[in-house]
Amino acid sequence: MKFLAALAPYLINHVVRYIFTALGVSIVTYVGFDLLLDNLKNRFISEMGAIPAGAIQLFYIAGGGVVLNIMFGLLAFVVTFKTLSKIGFGRKAS
């Protein structure tokens, strides 16, 4: 029982440290990526203003809006997946 009592603070210290580290990295990555994605969307919208209205309508009729949503969703998924795969609890990636 003394062994568990001596081991508990060590385990709690490391688990809490890993959780705070993962949480901090996640928050920084999310906020940074959110700003980057918003900037990219705004830039894309402003650049579409230079295209004639008829061409934009044809783009949307052909499914261009759906493709843009899929691309932005894919970008968000890939960044999230890569970030979460790098946050490990001491595991080595194989």
MIDOSE-1310 file (N, C-alpha, C; in nm, 2 decimals, decimal comma, always signed):
residues 94
mkfl	+0,08/-0,12/+0,00/+0,00/+0,00/+0,00/+0,09/+0,13/+0,00; +0,20/+0,12/+0,07/+0,29/+0,23/+0,07/+0,34/+0,26/-0,07; +0,36/+0,16/-0,15/+0,41/+0,18/-0,29/+0,31/+0,26/-0,37; +0,18/+0,22/-0,36/+0,07/+0,30/-0,43/+0,06/+0,44/-0,38
aala	+0,08/+0,46/-0,25/+0,07/+0,60/-0,19/+0,19/+0,68/-0,24; +0,31/+0,62/-0,27/+0,42/+0,69/-0,32/+0,41/+0,71/-0,47; +0,35/+0,62/-0,54/+0,33/+0,63/-0,68/+0,22/+0,72/-0,73; +0,12/+0,74/-0,65/+0,01/+0,82/-0,68/+0,05/+0,97/-0,72
pyli	+0,12/+1,04/-0,64/+0,16/+1,18/-0,68/+0,24/+1,18/-0,81; +0,32/+1,09/-0,83/+0,40/+1,08/-0,95/+0,31/+1,06/-1,07; +0,22/+0,97/-1,07/+0,13/+0,95/-1,18/+0,03/+1,07/-1,20; -0,02/+1,12/-1,09/-0,11/+1,23/-1,11/-0,03/+1,35/-1,17
nhvv	+0,09/+1,38/-1,13/+0,17/+1,48/-1,18/+0,19/+1,47/-1,33; +0,23/+1,35/-1,37/+0,25/+1,33/-1,52/+0,13/+1,33/-1,60; +0,02/+1,27/-1,55/-0,11/+1,27/-1,62/-0,16/+1,42/-1,64; -0,16/+1,49/-1,53/-0,20/+1,63/-1,54/-0,12/+1,71/-1,63
ryif	+0,01/+1,69/-1,63/+0,10/+1,77/-1,72/+0,07/+1,73/-1,86; +0,05/+1,61/-1,89/+0,02/+1,57/-2,03/-0,11/+1,62/-2,08; -0,21/+1,62/-1,99/-0,34/+1,68/-2,02/-0,33/+1,83/-2,05; -0,26/+1,90/-1,96/-0,25/+2,04/-1,98/-0,17/+2,08/-2,11
talg	-0,07/+2,00/-2,13/+0,01/+2,02/-2,26/-0,08/+1,99/-2,38; -0,15/+1,88/-2,38/-0,24/+1,85/-2,49/-0,35/+1,96/-2,51; -0,40/+2,00/-2,40/-0,51/+2,10/-2,41/-0,45/+2,24/-2,46; -0,33/+2,27/-2,41/-0,27/+2,40/-2,46/-0,24/+2,40/-2,61
vsiv	-0,18/+2,28/-2,65/-0,15/+2,27/-2,79/-0,27/+2,27/-2,88; -0,38/+2,20/-2,83/-0,50/+2,20/-2,90/-0,56/+2,33/-2,92; -0,56/+2,41/-2,81/-0,63/+2,54/-2,81/-0,55/+2,64/-2,91; -0,42/+2,64/-2,90/-0,33/+2,72/-2,98/-0,35/+2,68/-3,13
tyvg	-0,35/+2,55/-3,16/-0,37/+2,51/-3,30/-0,51/+2,54/-3,35; -0,61/+2,52/-3,27/-0,75/+2,55/-3,31/-0,76/+2,70/-3,34; -0,72/+2,79/-3,25/-0,73/+2,93/-3,27/-0,65/+2,98/-3,39; -0,53/+2,93/-3,41/-0,45/+2,97/-3,52/-0,51/+2,92/-3,65
fdll	-0,56/+2,79/-3,65/-0,61/+2,74/-3,78/-0,75/+2,81/-3,81; -0,82/+2,84/-3,71/-0,95/+2,91/-3,73/-0,92/+3,05/-3,79; -0,82/+3,12/-3,74/-0,79/+3,25/-3,80/-0,74/+3,23/-3,95; -0,66/+3,13/-3,97/-0,61/+3,11/-4,11/-0,72/+3,07/-4,20
ldnl	-0,81/+2,99/-4,16/-0,92/+2,95/-4,24/-1,02/+3,06/-4,27; -1,04/+3,14/-4,17/-1,13/+3,26/-4,19/-1,06/+3,36/-4,29; -0,93/+3,38/-4,28/-0,86/+3,46/-4,37/-0,87/+3,41/-4,51; -0,85/+3,28/-4,53/-0,86/+3,21/-4,66/-1,00/+3,23/-4,72
knrf	-1,10/+3,21/-4,64/-1,24/+3,22/-4,69/-1,27/+3,36/-4,73; -1,23/+3,46/-4,65/-1,25/+3,60/-4,68/-1,18/+3,64/-4,81; -1,06/+3,59/-4,82/-0,98/+3,63/-4,94/-1,05/+3,57/-5,07; -1,09/+3,44/-5,05/-1,16/+3,38/-5,17/-1,29/+3,45/-5,20
isem	-1,36/+3,49/-5,10/-1,49/+3,57/-5,13/-1,46/+3,70/-5,20; -1,36/+3,77/-5,15/-1,32/+3,90/-5,21/-1,27/+3,88/-5,35; -1,20/+3,77/-5,38/-1,15/+3,75/-5,52/-1,26/+3,71/-5,61; -1,37/+3,65/-5,56/-1,48/+3,61/-5,64/-1,56/+3,73/-5,69
gaip	-1,54/+3,84/-5,62/-1,61/+3,96/-5,66/-1,57/+4,02/-5,79; -1,45/+3,98/-5,83/-1,40/+4,03/-5,96/-1,45/+3,94/-6,08; -1,51/+3,83/-6,05/-1,56/+3,74/-6,16/-1,70/+3,79/-6,20; -1,74/+3,79/-6,32/-1,87/+3,83/-6,37/-1,98/+3,74/-6,30
agai	-2,10/+3,80/-6,28/-2,21/+3,73/-6,21/-2,25/+3,61/-6,28; -2,25/+3,61/-6,41/-2,29/+3,49/-6,49/-2,20/+3,37/-6,47; -2,07/+3,40/-6,46/-1,98/+3,29/-6,44/-1,99/+3,24/-6,30; -2,02/+3,32/-6,20/-2,04/+3,27/-6,06/-2,16/+3,19/-6,06
qlfy	-2,27/+3,23/-6,12/-2,39/+3,15/-6,13/-2,37/+3,01/-6,19; -2,29/+3,01/-6,30/-2,26/+2,88/-6,36/-2,18/+2,79/-6,27; -2,09/+2,86/-6,20/-2,00/+2,79/-6,10/-2,09/+2,72/-5,99; -2,18/+2,79/-5,94/-2,27/+2,74/-5,84/-2,36/+2,63/-5,89
iagg	-2,41/+2,65/-6,01/-2,50/+2,56/-6,07/-2,43/+2,42/-6,09; -2,30/+2,43/-6,13/-2,22/+2,31/-6,16/-2,18/+2,24/-6,03; -2,21/+2,30/-5,91/-2,18/+2,24/-5,79/-2,05/+2,29/-5,73; -2,01/+2,41/-5,77/-1,88/+2,47/-5,72/-1,89/+2,50/-5,57
gvvl	-2,01/+2,54/-5,52/-2,02/+2,57/-5,38/-2,01/+2,44/-5,29; -2,06/+2,33/-5,34/-2,04/+2,20/-5,27/-1,90/+2,16/-5,27; -1,83/+2,18/-5,38/-1,69/+2,15/-5,38/-1,61/+2,23/-5,29; -1,64/+2,36/-5,28/-1,57/+2,45/-5,19/-1,59/+2,40/-5,04
nimf	-1,71/+2,37/-5,01/-1,74/+2,32/-4,87/-1,67/+2,19/-4,84; -1,66/+2,10/-4,94/-1,59/+1,98/-4,92/-1,44/+2,01/-4,90; -1,38/+2,10/-4,98/-1,24/+2,13/-4,97/-1,21/+2,19/-4,83; -1,29/+2,29/-4,79/-1,26/+2,35/-4,66/-1,28/+2,25/-4,55
glla	-1,38/+2,17/-4,56/-1,40/+2,06/-4,45/-1,28/+1,96/-4,45; -1,23/+1,93/-4,57/-1,12/+1,84/-4,58/-1,00/+1,90/-4,52; -0,98/+2,03/-4,55/-0,86/+2,10/-4,49/-0,87/+2,10/-4,34; -0,99/+2,13/-4,28/-1,00/+2,13/-4,14/-0,98/+1,99/-4,08
fvvt	-1,03/+1,89/-4,15/-1,01/+1,75/-4,10/-0,86/+1,71/-4,09; -0,79/+1,74/-4,20/-0,65/+1,70/-4,21/-0,57/+1,77/-4,11; -0,59/+1,90/-4,09/-0,51/+1,97/-3,99/-0,54/+1,91/-3,85; -0,67/+1,89/-3,82/-0,71/+1,84/-3,69/-0,65/+1,70/-3,67
fktl	-0,66/+1,61/-3,77/-0,61/+1,48/-3,76/-0,46/+1,47/-3,73; -0,39/+1,55/-3,81/-0,24/+1,56/-3,79/-0,20/+1,61/-3,66; -0,28/+1,71/-3,61/-0,25/+1,77/-3,48/-0,27/+1,67/-3,37; -0,38/+1,60/-3,38/-0,42/+1,51/-3,27/-0,33/+1,38/-3,28
skig	-0,28/+1,35/-3,39/-0,19/+1,23/-3,40/-0,05/+1,27/-3,34; -0,01/+1,40/-3,34/+0,12/+1,43/-3,29/+0,11/+1,45/-3,13; -0,01/+1,47/-3,08/-0,03/+1,48/-2,94/-0,05/+1,34/-2,88; +0,06/+1,28/-2,83/+0,05/+1,15/-2,77/+0,10/+1,16/-2,63
fgrk	+0,06/+1,06/-2,56/+0,09/+1,05/-2,42/+0,22/+0,97/-2,40; +0,33/+1,01/-2,46/+0,45/+0,94/-2,45/+0,47/+0,83/-2,54; +0,38/+0,81/-2,64/+0,39/+0,70/-2,73/+0,48/+0,74/-2,85; +0,55/+0,64/-2,90/+0,63/+0,67/-3,02/+0,55/+0,63/-3,14
as	+0,55/+0,71/-3,24/+0,48/+0,68/-3,36/+0,56/+0,58/-3,44; +0,48/+0,48/-3,49/+0,56/+0,38/-3,57/+0,53/+0,39/-3,71
